[in-house]
Amino acid sequence: MTSRSPSVAGDVKALFAAKNVDLVEVGVLQPADPFLDIAGEDLRRRIFLTESETGQALCLRPEFTIPVCLDHIASQSGTPRRYGYLGEVFRQRRDGSNEFFQAGIEDLGETDTAAADARLVADAHELLAQAVPGASLKVTVGDQSVFEAVLAALGLPRGWRMRLARAFGSHAMLEAALADLANPPRNGQLAGPVALLAVDGDAEGLADQIARGMQQAGLPLSAGRTPAEIARRLIEKVQLRSVRLSDDAFAALKDFLAIDTPLAGATAALREFSADAGLELGAALDLFAARAEAIAGRGLASEAVRYDAAFGRPLDYYTGLVFEIGVENGDDRPLAGGGRYDRLLTLLGARQPIPGVGFSVWLDRVESLREVLA
């Protein structure tokens, strides 16, 4: 994919106009800290970092959600608002295609969560159906909040809930976490002052110790995880080693993650799981049921939308709905993906909580599919 505008750009802009979406532009150079602190490990390790003349950590735009949200906060615009974008993003990729186009919608401030989620999934599906009319599209839906509700209902301590929630979206990370949960590892390689501070749970003292060590080694404090984040995770690891889930609870968690069903039957499957396991999923399940009904009301074929309880997306800011759209019996890479991020704008500095949900389309993949189907 080169830097020229993709041929599907016209389809994208037409859909934006039809859906009352404001096309916005955000800078290619972005402050790096929000991505390093919030976006998650998968994106963090693929960011192109640089510095300003004043030493501020900057990066080439690796995605649009955070920049669009920052722009919304800075402009002090009212809500609800729907923003659309179309432009290049920059990530380190194994195949060397580090510069590629994305388009998408960020839907901010809509208080009817189920309706906003359903509308967004339908818009992403409609965009792809128009761009690749010959493709048989499949939608995979997951739910971060239902997963976290199961973890809480099982009585897992906060540290384990956080580790598993961060792993949601990465099969390898989730499997590793579950293996440690079933058989907690022995104490690791920590020693000296770091080990003592971690065992004591002294986050501030441990962060200071780590910062001094990084400075002595000549490592910049803004090049990856901050000393405070490293300290928090080390303390979590020490605490996690003292926890072992009961056999019944572990079996229930595995049963939950094995749920994979057409969305039309997903609410019933979750209610059955909840009853069998004796777990109360509360508001998370109620919202799931309302969203499933709203998605069905958008006219998407029930057989084309599946709920996979183990499905997540590798960005740390998601809080509810997560989804991807791909092609049946085709490339495993998704054409579009997105989700709900109700805490993100507050983390980025908004004075009041602003609910949000959005999706991105990988236009290089769409272009390739159009060529195959032509």
C-alpha positions in Angstrom: 0.0 0.0 0.0 1.5 3.3 -0.9 0.7 6.8 0.4 -1.9 7.5 -2.3 -5.5 7.8 -1.3 -7.3 4.4 -1.4 -9.9 3.9 -4.1 -12.5 3.1 -1.5 -12.2 6.6 0.0 -15.3 7.7 -2.0 -17.4 5.0 -0.4 -16.2 6.0 3.0 -17.0 9.6 2.6 -20.4 8.8 1.1 -21.3 6.7 4.2 -20.1 9.4 6.5 -22.4 12.0 4.8 -25.3 9.6 5.0 -24.8 8.8 8.7 -24.4 12.4 9.9 -20.7 11.8 10.7 -18.3 14.8 10.8 -15.1 14.1 8.9 -12.1 15.3 11.0 -8.4 15.5 10.6 -5.8 15.0 13.4 -2.1 15.5 13.3 0.3 12.8 12.1 2.6 13.6 15.1 1.0 12.9 18.4 2.0 13.0 22.0 3.3 9.5 22.8 2.3 9.2 26.5 -1.4 8.5 25.9 -0.5 5.6 23.7 2.2 4.3 26.0 0.0 4.6 29.1 -3.4 3.6 27.8 -3.4 1.7 24.5 -1.9 -1.6 25.6 1.1 -3.8 25.0 0.3 -4.9 21.5 0.2 -1.3 20.1 2.9 0.1 22.4 5.6 -2.2 21.0 4.8 -1.2 17.4 4.8 2.6 17.8 7.4 4.8 16.0 8.7 7.1 18.7 10.5 10.5 18.4 11.1 13.6 20.4 10.2 17.3 20.0 12.9 20.0 20.3 11.9 20.4 24.0 12.3 16.7 24.7 8.6 15.8 24.7 8.0 12.2 23.6 6.1 12.1 20.3 5.0 9.4 18.0 3.7 8.9 14.5 0.0 8.4 14.7 -0.5 4.6 15.3 -4.3 4.8 15.4 -7.1 7.4 15.4 -9.3 6.8 18.4 -7.0 8.5 21.0 -6.2 11.5 18.7 -9.9 12.0 17.9 -10.8 11.9 21.5 -8.0 14.3 22.5 -9.2 16.7 19.7 -12.8 16.5 21.0 -11.7 17.3 24.5 -9.5 20.2 23.3 -12.3 21.7 21.2 -14.8 21.4 24.1 -17.4 20.3 21.7 -20.8 19.2 23.0 -22.1 15.6 22.7 -23.4 13.4 21.3 -21.1 13.8 18.3 -20.1 11.3 15.6 -16.6 11.8 14.1 -15.3 10.1 11.0 -11.7 9.9 9.8 -9.7 8.7 6.8 -5.9 8.8 6.7 -2.6 7.1 7.3 -1.5 5.4 10.4 2.0 4.2 11.2 2.9 0.9 13.0 5.8 -1.5 12.8 4.7 -4.6 10.9 6.6 -7.8 10.3 5.8 -7.6 6.6 7.4 -4.1 6.3 4.2 -2.3 5.4 4.5 0.2 8.2 2.4 2.9 6.7 -1.2 2.2 5.8 -4.7 3.8 5.6 -7.5 3.5 8.1 -11.0 4.9 8.1 -13.5 4.7 10.9 -16.1 6.3 13.2 -15.9 7.5 16.8 -19.3 7.9 18.4 -19.1 10.0 21.5 -21.6 10.9 24.2 -24.6 8.7 23.2 -26.2 7.6 26.5 -28.2 4.7 25.0 -25.3 2.3 25.1 -27.1 -0.7 23.4 -28.4 1.5 20.6 -25.1 3.2 20.0 -23.2 -0.2 19.9 -25.7 -1.7 17.5 -25.6 1.3 15.2 -21.8 1.2 15.1 -21.7 -2.5 14.3 -24.3 -1.9 11.5 -22.3 1.1 10.1 -19.1 -0.9 10.0 -20.9 -3.8 8.2 -22.6 -1.4 5.8 -19.3 0.3 4.9 -17.7 -3.0 4.1 -20.7 -4.4 2.2 -20.6 -1.3 0.0 -16.8 -1.5 -0.5 -16.7 -5.2 -1.2 -20.2 -6.2 -2.4 -19.2 -9.7 -3.4 -17.8 -10.7 0.0 -19.5 -12.9 2.5 -18.9 -11.0 5.7 -18.9 -12.4 9.2 -19.1 -10.5 12.5 -17.5 -11.7 15.7 -18.8 -10.0 18.9 -17.3 -10.2 22.4 -17.9 -8.3 25.6 -15.2 -7.1 28.0 -17.7 -6.2 30.7 -19.3 -9.6 30.7 -15.9 -11.2 31.0 -15.0 -8.9 33.9 -18.4 -9.6 35.5 -17.6 -13.4 35.4 -14.2 -12.8 37.0 -15.8 -10.7 39.8 -18.5 -13.2 40.4 -15.9 -16.0 40.8 -14.4 -14.0 43.6 -11.0 -13.4 42.0 -8.9 -10.7 43.7 -8.4 -7.4 42.0 -4.9 -8.2 40.8 -6.0 -11.4 39.0 -9.0 -9.6 37.5 -6.8 -6.9 36.1 -4.3 -9.4 34.7 -7.0 -11.4 33.0 -8.8 -8.3 31.7 -5.5 -7.1 30.1 -5.0 -10.5 28.5 -8.5 -10.5 27.0 -7.9 -10.2 23.3 -4.7 -12.1 23.2 -5.1 -15.9 23.1 -1.5 -16.5 24.1 -1.6 -14.0 27.0 -4.9 -15.4 28.2 -3.7 -19.0 28.1 -0.6 -18.1 30.0 -2.6 -16.3 32.6 -5.0 -19.2 33.0 -2.0 -21.6 33.3 -0.6 -19.5 36.1 -4.0 -19.3 37.8 -4.3 -23.1 37.8 -0.7 -23.6 39.0 0.8 -20.5 40.5 4.5 -20.1 39.7 7.1 -20.0 42.4 8.8 -16.8 43.3 10.6 -15.3 40.3 14.0 -13.6 39.8 13.4 -10.6 42.0 16.1 -10.0 44.6 17.5 -7.3 46.9 15.6 -4.0 47.5 13.3 -4.5 44.6 12.1 -7.9 46.0 11.5 -6.4 49.5 9.6 -3.4 48.1 7.4 -5.6 45.9 6.6 -8.0 48.8 5.7 -5.0 51.0 3.5 -3.6 48.3 5.4 -0.2 48.4 4.4 1.1 45.0 6.0 4.5 45.4 9.3 3.2 46.8 9.5 0.5 44.2 8.8 3.0 41.4 11.6 5.3 42.7 14.0 2.3 42.9 13.2 1.3 39.3 13.6 4.9 38.0 17.0 5.1 39.6 18.0 1.8 38.0 16.8 2.9 34.6 18.7 6.2 34.8 21.8 4.4 35.8 21.4 2.1 32.8 20.9 5.1 30.5 17.3 4.2 29.7 14.8 7.0 29.0 11.8 6.9 31.4 9.4 7.6 28.6 10.5 4.9 26.1 8.0 2.3 27.3 6.3 1.5 30.5 6.8 4.1 33.2 8.5 3.2 36.5 5.1 3.5 38.3 3.5 1.0 35.8 6.4 -1.4 36.1 6.2 -1.2 39.9 2.5 -1.8 39.9 2.8 -4.9 37.7 5.7 -6.3 39.8 3.6 -5.9 43.0 0.7 -7.6 41.2 2.8 -10.5 40.2 4.0 -11.1 43.7 0.4 -10.9 45.0 -0.9 -13.2 42.2 1.5 -16.0 43.2 -0.4 -16.4 46.5 -3.8 -17.1 44.8 -5.1 -20.4 43.4 -8.6 -20.7 42.0 -10.7 -23.6 43.2 -11.3 -26.4 40.8 -15.0 -25.6 40.5 -14.4 -21.9 39.9 -11.6 -22.7 37.3 -13.9 -25.1 35.5 -16.7 -22.4 35.4 -14.3 -19.9 33.9 -13.2 -22.4 31.2 -16.9 -23.2 30.5 -17.6 -19.5 30.1 -14.7 -19.0 27.7 -15.9 -22.0 25.6 -19.2 -20.3 24.7 -19.3 -19.6 21.0 -22.8 -19.3 19.5 -24.8 -17.2 17.0 -25.7 -13.9 18.6 -29.4 -14.7 18.4 -28.8 -17.5 21.0 -26.1 -15.8 23.0 -28.2 -14.2 25.8 -29.9 -17.6 26.5 -26.5 -19.3 26.5 -25.1 -16.8 29.0 -28.2 -17.0 31.2 -27.8 -20.8 31.2 -24.1 -20.6 32.1 -24.9 -18.1 34.9 -27.6 -20.4 36.4 -25.4 -23.6 36.1 -22.4 -21.9 37.7 -24.4 -20.0 40.3 -22.9 -16.7 39.2 -24.8 -13.4 39.2 -23.7 -11.3 36.1 -26.1 -8.4 36.8 -26.1 -5.3 34.7 -23.4 -6.6 32.3 -25.7 -9.4 31.2 -28.7 -7.0 31.0 -26.8 -4.7 28.7 -25.6 -7.6 26.6 -29.2 -8.7 26.1 -30.3 -5.2 25.1 -27.4 -4.9 22.7 -28.1 -8.3 21.0 -31.7 -7.2 20.5 -30.7 -3.9 19.1 -28.2 -5.5 16.7 -30.9 -7.8 15.5 -33.1 -4.8 15.0 -30.5 -3.3 12.6 -31.2 -6.1 10.1 -28.0 -8.0 10.2 -28.5 -11.6 9.4 -28.4 -13.6 12.6 -26.2 -16.3 11.1 -23.6 -13.7 10.1 -23.1 -12.5 13.7 -21.5 -14.7 16.4 -20.7 -14.2 20.0 -17.4 -15.7 21.2 -17.0 -15.3 25.0 -13.2 -15.6 24.6 -13.0 -12.9 22.0 -11.4 -9.6 22.8 -9.3 -7.0 21.1 -5.7 -6.1 22.2 -6.3 -2.5 23.3 -6.4 -1.8 27.0 -9.1 0.9 26.8 -12.1 -1.2 25.9 -14.8 -1.5 28.5 -17.8 -3.3 26.9 -18.6 -4.4 23.3 -15.7 -5.6 21.2 -16.1 -6.8 17.6 -14.4 -7.6 14.3 -15.7 -8.1 10.8 -13.9 -10.5 8.4 -14.7 -12.7 5.4 -16.1 -16.2 5.6 -13.6 -18.8 4.6 -11.0 -16.2 3.8 -8.0 -14.4 5.3 -8.1 -14.6 9.1 -7.1 -10.9 9.4 -10.1 -8.7 10.1 -11.3 -6.0 7.7 -12.7 -3.9 10.6 -12.7 -3.9 14.3 -13.8 -1.8 17.2 -15.4 -1.5 20.6 -16.7 0.5 23.5 -14.3 2.7 25.6 -16.4 4.5 28.3 -13.4 5.3 30.5 -11.0 6.6 27.8 -12.0 10.2 27.6 -11.7 10.7 31.4 -8.3 9.1 31.3 -7.3 11.6 28.5 -8.4 14.6 30.6 -12.2 15.1 30.0 -13.7 16.8 33.1 -16.9 14.7 32.9 -17.3 11.0 31.8 -18.1 10.7 28.1 -19.2 7.3 26.8 -17.6 6.3 23.5 -17.7 3.5 20.9 -15.8 3.3 17.6 -14.5 1.2 14.8 -11.6 1.2 12.3 -11.4 -0.3 8.8 -8.1 -1.5 7.4 -8.4 -0.1 3.9 -5.3 -1.9 2.6 -7.0 -5.2 3.3 -10.2 -3.9 1.7 -8.3 -2.9 -1.4 -6.6 -6.3 -1.6 -10.0 -8.1 -1.3 -11.6 -5.8 -4.0 -8.8 -6.8 -6.4 -9.4 -10.5 -5.6 -13.1 -10.2 -6.1 -12.9 -8.0 -9.2 
